[in-house]
Amino acid sequence: MKKKVRWSSSWKIFPLARKRLKDFKWWFIWRFHPEHQYNVVKIDLKSGYYNVDTRMLHACFSLLVEFIEKEHEGREDFLKNIEGIKKEYPNDHQHWTISKEEAMALYDWWKVQRPSDHAANDKEFSEYYKNVETVFEKEFNPNGTARAFSRIRSVDRNVEKKPRGYFQDQENALDMKDEEMLIRLMKIRQSLWT
């Protein structure tokens, strides 16, 4: 005797199949579609080797840039969003807007101020070393041992000699500014949602 197929039980399989197909669809999209690869951070560094600290800085600020430019469609839209919050919640907008304004300040620093600071430092460095030359010399001690050293000699007499470590101090100041801004970004990271 044949058993009758109960349609009600077979229909229970289809929702499961639909769910599996939907899961597969999103699995595929999240891995291969560039706009939906949320687990990949695209950074704006040129090809080459970079230490972890540099990659971490650029990755964090790339996420901030993505938040403002893609999720809010640019700087102007983001500023309109802040103004809209102030109008919508006139008495209680402080906690909403402080972090948004901080995000805007960090975005402006990353896109405008930081590149100009680094470009000015690089220009000063290259201009200075274009007009000086490094001379390597040997000096003999009274006991007969030799000591090698280098010194900078100006090719152009009008170039002011920089103190030893001047450019390293400049680089350290820029690194400290990067670290300060990264800390500020970490403090507001939980408010970066749409």
N, CA, C and O of each residue as an XYZ file, in Angstrom:
776
protein
N       0.835     -1.166      0.000
C       0.000      0.000      0.000
C       0.895      1.250      0.000
O       1.855      1.361      0.762
N       0.542      2.160     -0.870
C       1.324      3.380     -0.995
C       0.933      4.384      0.064
O      -0.233      4.548      0.423
N       1.958      5.038      0.539
C       1.668      6.128      1.480
C       1.374      7.385      0.687
O       1.987      7.639     -0.349
N       0.471      8.134      1.163
C       0.146      9.387      0.507
C       1.166     10.446      0.940
O       1.558     10.530      2.104
N       1.571     11.239     -0.033
C       2.504     12.332      0.268
C       1.702     13.470      0.857
O       0.719     13.947      0.289
N       2.148     13.865      1.972
C       1.449     14.992      2.603
C       2.099     16.290      2.144
O       3.264     16.555      2.441
N       1.345     17.078      1.428
C       1.861     18.327      0.892
C       2.213     19.321      1.976
O       3.113     20.143      1.799
N       1.547     19.257      3.045
C       1.834     20.222      4.103
C       3.243     20.037      4.644
O       3.901     21.020      4.983
N       3.722     18.799      4.733
C       5.079     18.598      5.238
C       6.118     18.946      4.179
O       7.208     19.401      4.524
N       5.813     18.746      2.905
C       6.796     19.068      1.870
C       6.958     20.580      1.708
O       8.037     21.045      1.340
N       5.932     21.333      1.970
C       6.041     22.786      1.877
C       6.947     23.359      2.953
O       7.441     24.476      2.799
N       7.176     22.645      4.016
C       8.071     23.135      5.064
C       9.519     23.146      4.600
O      10.348     23.860      5.165
N       9.828     22.367      3.587
C      11.199     22.316      3.077
C      11.524     23.591      2.304
O      12.650     24.082      2.380
N      10.568     24.132      1.567
C      10.830     25.274      0.717
C      11.294     26.520      1.468
O      12.219     27.179      0.995
N      10.716     26.876      2.592
C      11.279     28.032      3.303
C      12.738     27.811      3.694
O      13.545     28.739      3.641
N      13.066     26.618      4.076
C      14.450     26.314      4.422
C      15.341     26.448      3.191
O      16.444     26.988      3.279
N      14.877     25.967      2.060
C      15.645     26.084      0.806
C      15.793     27.542      0.405
O      16.864     27.966     -0.028
N      14.712     28.315      0.550
C      14.784     29.740      0.232
C      15.788     30.437      1.125
O      16.564     31.270      0.658
N      15.781     30.103      2.409
C      16.733     30.696      3.351
C      18.165     30.329      2.976
O      19.065     31.167      3.031
N      18.366     29.077      2.596
C      19.709     28.633      2.207
C      20.169     29.364      0.951
O      21.327     29.774      0.862
N      19.273     29.532     -0.020
C      19.634     30.257     -1.237
C      19.941     31.728     -0.934
O      20.884     32.303     -1.479
N      19.136     32.317     -0.065
C      19.368     33.712      0.309
C      20.699     33.846      1.045
O      21.456     34.784      0.797
N      20.982     32.912      1.947
C      22.263     32.926      2.657
C      23.428     32.783      1.681
O      24.438     33.475      1.809
N      23.287     31.887      0.709
C      24.342     31.700     -0.282
C      24.527     32.965     -1.112
O      25.652     33.364     -1.413
N      23.406     33.591     -1.478
C      23.478     34.827     -2.268
C      24.292     35.883     -1.529
O      25.183     36.499     -2.113
N      23.993     36.098     -0.243
C      24.730     37.110      0.525
C      26.160     36.682      0.805
O      27.058     37.522      0.845
N      26.386     35.377      1.000
C      27.747     34.886      1.165
C      28.571     35.235     -0.069
O      29.704     35.704      0.039
N      27.988     35.001     -1.238
C      28.665     35.279     -2.500
C      28.897     36.785     -2.669
O      30.004     37.201     -3.012
N      27.879     37.594     -2.436
C      27.992     39.047     -2.612
C      29.020     39.633     -1.659
O      29.835     40.460     -2.067
N      28.996     39.218     -0.396
C      29.929     39.776      0.590
C      31.387     39.418      0.285
O      32.302     40.118      0.717
N      31.596     38.367     -0.434
C      32.964     37.978     -0.732
C      33.480     38.525     -2.064
O      34.677     38.776     -2.198
N      32.598     38.714     -3.052
C      33.076     39.042     -4.386
C      32.601     40.377     -4.942
O      33.193     40.868     -5.902
N      31.574     40.979     -4.391
C      31.096     42.263     -4.905
C      31.825     43.382     -4.145
O      31.719     43.458     -2.921
N      32.562     44.253     -4.854
C      33.394     45.245     -4.168
C      32.638     46.196     -3.235
O      33.181     46.603     -2.208
N      31.407     46.554     -3.572
C      30.655     47.479     -2.723
C      30.155     46.839     -1.435
O      29.802     47.549     -0.493
N      30.119     45.534     -1.379
C      29.594     44.841     -0.208
C      30.659     44.056      0.550
O      30.328     43.163      1.330
N      31.917     44.374      0.333
C      32.987     43.711      1.073
C      33.277     44.529      2.332
O      34.234     45.302      2.385
N      32.442     44.344      3.324
C      32.543     45.133      4.556
C      33.694     44.673      5.443
O      34.064     45.375      6.384
N      34.260     43.515      5.161
C      35.373     43.035      5.953
C      36.717     43.446      5.358
O      37.762     43.058      5.880
N      36.709     44.218      4.283
C      37.931     44.673      3.627
C      38.001     46.192      3.753
O      37.036     46.898      3.460
N      39.159     46.682      4.195
C      39.376     48.124      4.295
C      40.355     48.524      3.206
O      41.491     48.049      3.174
N      39.915     49.389      2.326
C      40.783     49.861      1.252
C      41.481     51.132      1.716
O      40.835     52.114      2.079
N      42.812     51.098      1.698
C      43.587     52.250      2.150
C      44.248     52.927      0.959
O      44.453     52.306     -0.084
N      44.577     54.189      1.118
C      45.079     54.992      0.008
C      46.603     55.104     -0.002
O      47.142     56.173     -0.291
N      47.289     54.026      0.306
C      48.749     54.021      0.260
C      49.213     53.485     -1.094
O      48.566     52.628     -1.696
N      50.344     54.008     -1.555
C      50.929     53.492     -2.786
C      51.474     52.095     -2.524
O      51.684     51.714     -1.373
N      51.700     51.348     -3.567
C      52.227     49.991     -3.427
C      53.590     50.029     -2.755
O      54.397     50.924     -3.003
N      53.829     49.056     -1.913
C      55.105     48.966     -1.220
C      54.910     48.472      0.195
O      53.790     48.180      0.614
N      55.996     48.380      0.922
C      55.937     47.903      2.298
C      55.669     49.066      3.244
O      56.258     50.138      3.105
N      54.774     48.848      4.211
C      54.488     49.824      5.251
C      54.396     49.092      6.581
O      53.889     47.972      6.652
N      54.884     49.727      7.623
C      54.775     49.135      8.950
C      53.323     49.134      9.399
O      52.480     49.823      8.823
N      53.042     48.353     10.433
C      51.676     48.198     10.930
C      51.105     49.528     11.401
O      49.927     49.804     11.176
N      51.921     50.360     12.053
C      51.391     51.632     12.562
C      50.887     52.524     11.443
O      49.866     53.193     11.601
N      51.583     52.546     10.314
C      51.150     53.360      9.177
C      49.877     52.791      8.565
O      48.950     53.537      8.250
N      49.830     51.477      8.395
C      48.628     50.850      7.823
C      47.429     51.033      8.737
O      46.312     51.248      8.267
N      47.660     50.949     10.056
C      46.556     51.117     11.001
C      45.999     52.537     10.942
O      44.783     52.728     10.933
N      46.875     53.523     10.902
C      46.438     54.919     10.802
C      45.615     55.135      9.535
O      44.530     55.714      9.589
N      46.126     54.674      8.406
C      45.423     54.876      7.138
C      44.124     54.080      7.076
O      43.144     54.544      6.494
N      44.105     52.890      7.668
C      42.875     52.090      7.665
C      41.782     52.766      8.479
O      40.635     52.836      8.037
N      42.124     53.263      9.661
C      41.120     53.915     10.509
C      40.559     55.158      9.836
O      39.347     55.374      9.841
N      41.432     55.975      9.259
C      40.936     57.188      8.622
C      40.261     56.893      7.281
O      39.423     57.677      6.835
N      40.605     55.790      6.636
C      39.869     55.392      5.427
C      38.433     55.037      5.774
O      37.514     55.322      5.006
N      38.241     54.413      6.935
C      36.882     54.101      7.377
C      36.098     55.375      7.687
O      34.905     55.458      7.392
N      36.766     56.369      8.281
C      36.093     57.650      8.541
C      35.708     58.323      7.227
O      34.598     58.837      7.094
N      36.620     58.321      6.259
C      36.341     58.924      4.948
C      35.187     58.193      4.271
O      34.311     58.823      3.678
N      35.185     56.864      4.358
C      34.082     56.082      3.784
C      32.761     56.427      4.460
O      31.730     56.542      3.797
N      32.792     56.591      5.775
C      31.581     56.937      6.517
C      31.016     58.275      6.047
O      29.808     58.404      5.845
N      31.878     59.260      5.876
C      31.393     60.596      5.510
C      31.066     60.678      4.016
O      30.048     61.263      3.646
N      31.898     60.110      3.162
C      31.700     60.280      1.724
C      30.688     59.305      1.122
O      29.969     59.665      0.190
N      30.621     58.090      1.634
C      29.713     57.109      1.025
C      28.401     56.989      1.779
O      27.337     56.945      1.160
N      28.455     56.937      3.089
C      27.217     56.755      3.843
C      26.450     58.058      3.992
O      25.233     58.042      4.175
N      27.143     59.183      3.915
C      26.463     60.485      4.001
C      26.582     61.289      2.715
O      26.194     62.457      2.675
N      27.111     60.680      1.672
C      27.202     61.302      0.349
C      27.988     62.601      0.349
O      27.645     63.530     -0.382
N      29.028     62.679      1.148
C      29.939     63.806      1.083
C      29.865     64.736      2.273
O      29.031     64.603      3.169
N      30.780     65.683      2.231
C      30.960     66.624      3.334
C      29.733     67.512      3.539
O      29.282     67.711      4.667
N      29.206     68.033      2.455
C      28.070     68.959      2.560
C      26.831     68.260      3.133
O      26.125     68.822      3.970
N      26.578     67.045      2.677
C      25.439     66.283      3.191
C      25.624     65.966      4.674
O      24.666     65.989      5.447
N      26.854     65.673      5.058
C      27.139     65.390      6.462
C      26.884     66.633      7.324
O      26.322     66.536      8.415
N      27.305     67.799      6.822
C      27.047     69.052      7.554
C      25.549     69.350      7.632
O      25.070     69.837      8.657
N      24.801     69.060      6.555
C      23.348     69.233      6.586
C      22.715     68.299      7.616
O      21.751     68.665      8.287
N      23.263     67.097      7.734
C      22.785     66.139      8.730
C      22.965     66.702     10.141
O      22.074     66.571     10.981
N      24.101     67.320     10.400
C      24.353     67.919     11.721
C      23.370     69.049     11.976
O      22.808     69.150     13.067
N      23.158     69.895     10.985
C      22.208     71.006     11.137
C      20.783     70.492     11.321
O      20.009     71.058     12.095
N      20.437     69.418     10.610
C      19.109     68.821     10.765
C      18.883     68.293     12.169
O      17.788     68.420     12.717
N      19.916     67.700     12.753
C      19.809     67.207     14.136
C      19.614     68.368     15.091
O      18.828     68.274     16.034
N      20.326     69.464     14.855
C      20.188     70.637     15.730
C      18.778     71.222     15.644
O      18.241     71.673     16.656
N      18.165     71.222     14.449
C      16.811     71.745     14.295
C      15.770     70.790     14.860
O      14.790     71.219     15.469
N      15.985     69.491     14.656
C      15.014     68.494     15.105
C      14.991     68.356     16.629
O      13.939     68.153     17.235
N      16.170     68.469     17.227
C      16.274     68.361     18.691
C      16.916     69.627     19.237
O      18.084     69.598     19.626
N      16.184     70.741     19.277
C      16.807     72.010     19.676
C      17.313     72.018     21.120
O      18.307     72.682     21.413
N      16.658     71.304     22.015
C      17.086     71.322     23.406
C      18.029     70.170     23.757
O      18.743     70.234     24.758
N      18.032     69.134     22.948
C      18.781     67.937     23.307
C      19.626     67.432     22.134
O      19.573     66.251     21.789
N      20.403     68.329     21.524
C      21.210     67.904     20.382
C      22.694     67.790     20.715
O      23.479     67.345     19.878
N      23.091     68.185     21.922
C      24.507     68.216     22.268
C      25.184     66.864     22.077
O      26.205     66.771     21.396
N      24.623     65.819     22.673
C      25.280     64.512     22.606
C      25.285     63.927     21.196
O      26.118     63.075     20.888
N      24.361     64.373     20.331
C      24.333     63.897     18.951
C      25.374     64.617     18.104
O      26.080     64.000     17.306
N      25.457     65.916     18.286
C      26.258     66.720     17.365
C      27.729     66.831     17.748
O      28.563     67.060     16.871
N      28.076     66.679     19.017
C      29.484     66.830     19.409
C      30.353     65.813     18.675
O      31.390     66.169     18.117
N      29.939     64.568     18.674
C      30.746     63.548     18.004
C      30.706     63.704     16.485
O      31.692     63.409     15.811
N      29.584     64.161     15.941
C      29.506     64.384     14.492
C      30.422     65.544     14.079
O      31.086     65.478     13.045
N      30.451     66.608     14.894
C      31.341     67.728     14.602
C      32.802     67.312     14.752
O      33.660     67.751     13.986
N      33.078     66.474     15.732
C      34.434     65.950     15.901
C      34.826     65.098     14.688
O      35.956     65.191     14.207
N      33.915     64.284     14.202
C      34.178     63.486     13.005
C      34.468     64.393     11.814
O      35.352     64.098     11.009
N      33.729     65.494     11.698
C      33.962     66.428     10.600
C      35.326     67.098     10.727
O      36.024     67.287      9.731
N      35.706     67.459     11.956
C      37.024     68.075     12.177
C      38.143     67.091     11.826
O      39.141     67.471     11.214
N      37.971     65.837     12.216
C      38.980     64.822     11.895
C      39.046     64.576     10.392
O      40.130     64.398      9.837
N      37.892     64.565      9.734
C      37.847     64.387      8.281
C      38.586     65.530      7.581
O      39.388     65.296      6.676
N      38.311     66.770      8.006
C      38.990     67.925      7.406
C      40.494     67.865      7.637
O      41.278     68.173      6.740
N      40.895     67.466      8.846
C      42.328     67.351      9.131
C      42.957     66.302      8.222
O      44.030     66.538      7.667
N      42.311     65.146      8.058
C      42.877     64.058      7.270
C      42.957     64.424      5.790
O      43.943     64.102      5.128
N      41.929     65.093      5.266
C      41.875     65.371      3.841
C      42.598     66.657      3.431
O      43.058     66.770      2.295
N      42.703     67.638      4.358
C      43.263     68.941      3.976
C      44.549     69.252      4.746
O      45.608     69.433      4.144
N      44.454     69.314      6.063
C      45.565     69.793      6.875
C      46.760     68.837      6.867
O      47.897     69.273      6.682
N      46.517     67.552      7.065
C      47.624     66.589      7.136
C      48.420     66.526      5.829
O      49.649     66.582      5.874
N      47.765     66.412      4.663
C      48.564     66.396      3.426
C      49.390     67.659      3.228
O      50.521     67.592      2.746
N      48.830     68.815      3.598
C      49.602     70.051      3.417
C      50.774     70.125      4.398
O      51.843     70.618      4.037
N      50.593     69.643      5.633
C      51.693     69.624      6.598
C      52.819     68.713      6.130
O      53.992     69.081      6.191
N      52.457     67.524      5.664
C      53.484     66.579      5.204
C      54.157     67.081      3.924
O      55.363     66.898      3.757
N      53.411     67.700      3.030
C      54.001     68.238      1.803
C      54.970     69.370      2.120
O      56.039     69.456      1.515
N      54.606     70.243      3.067
C      55.503     71.338      3.456
C      56.783     70.796      4.091
O      57.873     71.301      3.823
N      56.652     69.776      4.927
C      57.830     69.181      5.556
C      58.723     68.519      4.507
O      59.945     68.666      4.551
N      58.126     67.796      3.573
C      58.906     67.137      2.523
C      59.601     68.158      1.624
O      60.741     67.950      1.210
N      58.918     69.253      1.326
C      59.504     70.297      0.483
C      60.685     70.947      1.189
O      61.732     71.158      0.578
N      60.526     71.268      2.473
C      61.616     71.872      3.235
C      62.820     70.927      3.295
O      63.963     71.364      3.162
N      62.559     69.632      3.496
C      63.624     68.633      3.563
C      64.382     68.555      2.239
O      65.612     68.583      2.215
N      63.638     68.456      1.146
C      64.301     68.325     -0.163
C      65.024     69.608     -0.562
O      66.101     69.544     -1.155
N      64.456     70.769     -0.250
C      65.122     72.040     -0.559
C      66.428     72.177      0.222
O      67.439     72.638     -0.308
N      66.386     71.774      1.478
C      67.584     71.890      2.317
C      68.686     70.966      1.813
O      69.833     71.390      1.666
N      68.349     69.711      1.549
C      69.376     68.767      1.135
C      69.783     68.916     -0.323
O      70.729     68.272     -0.776
N      69.078     69.757     -1.053
C      69.510     70.086     -2.412
C      70.686     71.061     -2.356
O      71.521     71.094     -3.260
N      70.740     71.848     -1.289
C      71.758     72.890     -1.169
C      72.897     72.537     -0.228
O      73.760     73.378      0.020
N      72.927     71.351      0.292
C      74.029     70.945      1.165
C      74.564     69.596      0.688
O      73.900     68.877     -0.059
N      75.751     69.276      1.124
C      76.301     67.967      0.826
C      76.857     67.367      2.105
O      77.278     68.078      3.017
N      76.848     66.057      2.151
C      77.368     65.355      3.311
C      78.790     64.922      3.002
O      79.057     64.314      1.965
N      79.701     65.243      3.915
C      81.098     64.907      3.742
C      81.462     63.854      4.779
O      81.208     64.030      5.971
N      82.057     62.757      4.318
C      82.509     61.711      5.226
C      84.017     61.860      5.399
O      84.763     61.945      4.424
N      84.442     61.890      6.637
C      85.862     62.081      6.921
C      86.338     61.067      7.946
O      85.554     60.458      8.673
N      87.669     60.910      7.974
C      88.302     60.055      8.966
C      89.144     60.923      9.867
O      89.788     61.874      9.425
N      89.129     60.588     11.104
C      89.952     61.320     12.069
C      90.772     60.279     12.831
O      90.237     59.265     13.278
N      92.055     60.534     12.973
C      92.910     59.599     13.691
C      93.114     60.084     15.114
O      93.448     61.245     15.348
N      92.912     59.195     16.042
C      93.122     59.488     17.463
C      94.611     59.358     17.786
O      95.355     58.735     17.028
N      95.052     59.942     18.906
C      96.477     59.844     19.273
C      96.969     58.399     19.436
O      98.152     58.126     19.231
N      96.091     57.490     19.796
C      96.526     56.104     19.968
C      96.581     55.347     18.643
O      96.881     54.154     18.642
N      96.303     55.994     17.529
C      96.431     55.370     16.223
C      95.146     54.811     15.636
O      95.146     54.367     14.487
N      94.052     54.817     16.386
C      92.794     54.305     15.849
C      92.094     55.394     15.045
O      92.229     56.587     15.319
N      91.359     54.955     14.067
C      90.641     55.901     13.199
C      89.176     55.963     13.606
O      88.585     54.966     14.022
N      88.608     57.148     13.478
C      87.180     57.342     13.745
C      86.590     58.032     12.527
O      87.054     59.092     12.106
N      85.541     57.399     11.959
C      84.883     57.979     10.793
C      83.684     58.790     11.263
O      83.003     58.399     12.211
N      83.424     59.903     10.616
C      82.259     60.720     10.935
C      81.819     61.465      9.693
O      82.553     61.568      8.711
N      80.625     61.972      9.758
C      80.108     62.750      8.636
C      79.677     64.110      9.145
O      79.302     64.282     10.304
N      79.743     65.047      8.257
C      79.224     66.370      8.586
C      78.612     66.969      7.340
O      78.932     66.576      6.219
N      77.730     67.924      7.553
C      77.032     68.554      6.434
C      77.753     69.850      6.094
O      78.032     70.676      6.963
N      78.046     70.006      4.822
C      78.714     71.225      4.368
C      77.795     71.903      3.363
O      77.264     71.256      2.460
N      77.617     73.170      3.519
C      76.709     73.917      2.656
C      77.357     74.181      1.307
O      78.499     74.636      1.239
N      76.635     73.899      0.241
C      77.097     74.209     -1.105
C      76.827     75.674     -1.381
O      77.655     76.361     -1.978
N      75.688     76.147     -0.957
C      75.293     77.540     -1.133
C      75.494     78.248      0.198
O      74.942     77.823      1.212
N      76.259     79.297      0.207
C      76.573     80.014      1.463
C      75.344     80.714      2.068
O      75.359     81.059      3.250
N      74.289     80.926      1.281
C      73.095     81.607      1.780
C      72.146     80.684      2.544
O      71.186     81.149      3.158
N      72.413     79.384      2.506
C      71.538     78.428      3.176
C      71.886     78.378      4.657
O      73.038     78.192      5.048
N      70.848     78.551      5.461
C      71.043     78.492      6.911
C      71.171     77.034      7.344
O      70.336     76.199      6.997
N      72.221     76.738      8.102
C      72.447     75.363      8.533
C      71.444     74.997      9.626
O      71.260     75.736     10.593
N      70.805     73.848      9.452
C      69.814     73.368     10.431
C      70.544     72.619     11.535
O      71.554     71.962     11.282
N      70.032     72.717     12.769
C      70.669     71.960     13.859
C      70.496     70.456     13.668
O      69.562     69.999     13.010
N      71.406     69.712     14.252
C      71.352     68.251     14.134
C      70.027     67.747     14.707
O      69.626     68.134     15.805
N      69.367     66.895     13.963
C      68.097     66.324     14.404
C      66.885     67.188     14.124
O      65.786     66.863     14.573
N      67.054     68.285     13.390
C      65.943     69.192     13.114
C      64.823     68.483     12.355
O      63.654     68.589     12.724
N      65.181     67.768     11.302
C      64.146     67.110     10.485
C      63.549     65.909     11.207
O      62.379     65.576     11.015
N      64.365     65.258     12.042
C      63.812     64.157     12.843
C      62.790     64.701     13.838
O      61.765     64.063     14.081
N      63.057     65.873     14.414
C      62.090     66.508     15.326
C      60.811     66.885     14.590
O      59.712     66.729     15.123
N      60.956     67.379     13.368
C      59.785     67.723     12.554
C      58.940     66.470     12.292
O      57.715     66.491     12.413
N      59.626     65.382     11.929
C      58.929     64.121     11.651
C      58.240     63.592     12.908
O      57.117     63.091     12.843
N      58.912     63.706     14.042
C      58.318     63.264     15.311
C      57.084     64.094     15.662
O      56.101     63.556     16.173
N      57.127     65.403     15.391
C      55.969     66.262     15.664
C      54.785     65.850     14.795
O      53.649     65.830     15.269
N      55.038     65.520     13.526
C      53.953     65.062     12.652
C      53.405     63.722     13.124
O      52.196     63.493     13.070
N      54.283     62.832     13.587
C      53.825     61.533     14.107
C      52.991     61.711     15.369
O      51.998     61.008     15.555
N      53.377     62.635     16.233
C      52.600     62.895     17.453
C      51.217     63.444     17.110
O      50.228     63.097     17.756
N      51.152     64.301     16.092
C      49.860     64.833     15.649
C      48.990     63.713     15.091
O      47.790     63.668     15.362
N      49.587     62.802     14.308
C      48.846     61.645     13.796
C      48.289     60.815     14.938
O      47.136     60.386     14.898
N      49.112     60.590     15.960
C      48.677     59.780     17.100
C      47.551     60.464     17.873
O      46.596     59.812     18.296
N      47.667     61.772     18.053
C      46.614     62.524     18.754
C      45.282     62.422     18.011
O      44.236     62.216     18.627
N      45.326     62.566     16.687
C      44.095     62.499     15.897
C      43.517     61.085     15.869
O      42.298     60.914     15.854
N      44.382     60.076     15.862
C      43.907     58.700     15.898
C      43.207     58.412     17.228
O      42.193     57.716     17.258
N      43.741     58.940     18.315
C      43.100     58.775     19.627
C      41.741     59.466     19.633
O      40.769     58.924     20.159
N      41.672     60.657     19.050
C      40.380     61.361     18.972
C      39.371     60.567     18.149
O      38.187     60.529     18.483
N      39.836     59.935     17.079
C      38.945     59.120     16.255
C      38.446     57.909     17.038
O      37.273     57.548     16.936
N      39.310     57.288     17.804
C      38.898     56.118     18.593
C      37.859     56.499     19.658
O      37.003     55.689     20.012
N      37.938     57.711     20.153
C      36.977     58.148     21.170
C      35.568     58.313     20.605
O      34.592     58.191     21.346
N      35.447     58.587     19.312
C      34.110     58.803     18.731
C      33.665     57.637     17.850
O      32.626     57.740     17.197
N      34.401     56.548     17.808
C      34.113     55.474     16.865
C      32.728     54.877     17.052
O      32.135     54.415     16.077
N      32.188     54.868     18.274
C      30.877     54.270     18.492
C      29.732     55.140     17.993
O      28.598     54.675     17.877
N      30.026     56.392     17.700
C      28.967     57.259     17.177
C      28.963     57.284     15.648
O      28.158     58.002     15.054
N      29.823     56.536     15.013
C      29.895     56.537     13.551
C      28.980     55.459     12.970
O      29.434     54.442     12.446
N      27.715     55.712     13.078
C      26.709     54.818     12.493
C      25.645     55.670     11.834
O      25.473     56.841     12.173
N      24.928     55.075     10.885
C      23.920     55.854     10.158
C      22.532     55.400     10.546
O      21.544     55.934     10.042
